Amino acid sequence: MHRFFVDGINSQGDNIIITGDDVNHIKNVLRLKSGDEILVGDGNGMDYQCRIEDIAQDIVTANIVDVFKNAAELPVKITLFQGMPKSDKLELIIQKAVELGAYEIVPVLTKRTVVKIDDKKAGKKIDRYKGIAESAGKQSGRGIIPEVKPFMTFKQAIEYAKTLDMNLIPYEEAKGIEYSREVIKDIKGKKTLGIFIGPEGGFAKEEVDMAIAMGAKCITLGNRILRTETAGLAVLSIIMFELDE
């Protein structure tokens, strides 16, 4: 069943009004008709099973058939602090992180970040990243649209991470795999979690020290060296399997 998001849904009403780009997608791409059923999320974890009533020029009206809580969200809200990689790797990371359950993604400019972000173009980049997150959220059946935050420096990311219940930072000098397994188990019961992933070349030692001083726990991901576009997704996969209910 095709999925859409609509903010400000009145669950007491009988209809949902869909506007914007989704109207064209419904009419001309999916070629849906009156009587077809769709799923509409409110962006806050509730899903509405609907039946299309009318498709007009700029508006689609759908009748609410059923309302239920979305089951795709993890019990902990995960923030992925991703060291800004080269090329368009971040687009892939955002897409897959959303599929694996990330609550929000923060692009982080670290000491070893090679990419230079033009302030004039930063907003357009974030808008594109948000579009990728929304598309991935629809495809993977998420109950929310994960947010992509504006670019942060490493120090800004650390300050933001202080508001979270727990933080992890994969690092090659971390303790053994058994310690890391215990750390992952400790996530249960937490409401918020941060994951720090370095860019190509990893974090500088002083950045790791800063994260540890803030309270982040160093973990290992095993005996293999993972690329920046793989490491965060590996951690998210492990956590998803451990916490999914």
C-alpha positions, 0 to 999 in steps of 0.5 A: 500500500502506498504511503504518504505523510500529512502534518496536522491530521485531525484524527476526529475527522472523517477525511484527510486532505493531501496537497503539494507534490504528493497530488501529482505523484498520486495522479500521474505517477502511481495513477491511483483512482477513487476507491484505492487505499493508501496509508497516511502517516502524521509524522508523529507515529500514527498511521491512517488507513484511507480510501481515496474519495476524490482526486482534484486538480491540486487536492486529494481527499481520502476517507479514514478507514482505520487509525493505528500506531506505527510499528516501525519505530525503535524504542530509542531515538537514535541520532547519527552524528556522521562525519561529512564524507566526500562525494555524495556518500552522505546521501546513501548514508541518510537513505540507509540510516532512515531505513534502519531506524535513525531518528535524526542525522547530523552532518558533522564537520570534523578535523579530517573532513575534506569537503568544504561547505559553502555557506551559501549552498549549505541550505540547499544541501540540507533541503536535498538531504531532507528530501532523501530522508522523507523518501526513505521514510515512506519506502521503509514504512516509518512512522516519522520523517527523520530529521536532517539537522544543519551542519555542525562542527564537532564541538557543536555536535558534542554539545548537542550529544550532551542532551542525549541519554547515551552516546557511542563512538566506534574506535579502533583502540576500543576494548574487546568485542565482549565489552562492546556487546555489553555496551549495546545491551545497556541501550535498552531502557534509554530514550535517546542515543547518539552514534558518532562516525568519523569521515574518511580517515576517522576522528582525530585523537583529540576528538575521540578524547573530547567525546569520551570526556563528554561520556561517550562509550568507545566500542569496536565493530570487530576485526575489520576496517569499515568505511565511513559509509559502512560503519554507522549502518553497521552500528544501526543494524546491530542496535535495530536487531537488539531493540526491535520489538 
